Amino acid sequence: MKTTTNIALRDWAVTLDELGKGTQILLMRKGGIHEETRHFEVSSNSFYLFPAYEHQKAELLKEEYQGNVANSIANWTPEATQVSVKYYAELQEDLELLD
């Protein structure tokens, strides 16, 4: 399959690893910090999954997944100039939850 997008969704590396393995199938997003209206909008139905390492918090995960944070950062350093992007995704459904 050839991908033609240059869009990426940035999220915790540990979360993206679980999506890639199929142990997680859903991401819930709220309006972003940098969005003036606090309204989150999907700009593309296909995107790469760009791992973020800096703000992962094991205590916010279910206990059985907390150790995976350490695994996700095992080969990462803050000074790195390159990041490996392992996953590509396609949006299946966009649902707005009001409550």
Buried (B, 14 or more C-beta within 10 A) or exposed (E): EEEEEEEBBEBBBBBBBBBBEEEBEEEEEEEEEEEEEEEEEEEEEEBBBBBBBEEBEEEEBEEEBBEBBEEBBEEBEEEEEEEEEEBBBEEEEEEEEEE
